[in-house]
Amino acid sequence: MEKKFKIHKDDTVQVIAGKDKGKRGTVVRILPKKDAVIVSGVNIVKKAMRKKSQQDQGGIAEIEAPLNISNVAIVCKKCGPTKIGYKIDGDKKVRYKDWL
């Protein structure tokens, strides 16, 4: 069974713990098996890349590493970092925000 998270792809999030605390970015990918998210422009690490062909250039590349999902919070444009909840609206399940 796949885990469901309150943070979705393309949400704007802010890092609330770790070396990049305070940085904001959009969620590029969610990794449910690792309880992690990849956020654009945050948690950049250097990785040694090997040549895959004669024309391909190897070397050191900077990539975005995953962050634990507990270390990010959704950002509201008006009020800053918020908590997200769900409520039933008629027969639909709707996402809504709680203020921190």
Buried (B, 14 or more C-beta within 10 A) or exposed (E): EEEEBEBEEEBEBBBEEEEBEEBBBBBBEBEEEEEBBBBEEBBEEEEEEEEEEEEEEEEEEEEBEBBEBEBBBBBBEEEEBBEBEEEEEEEEEEEEEEEE
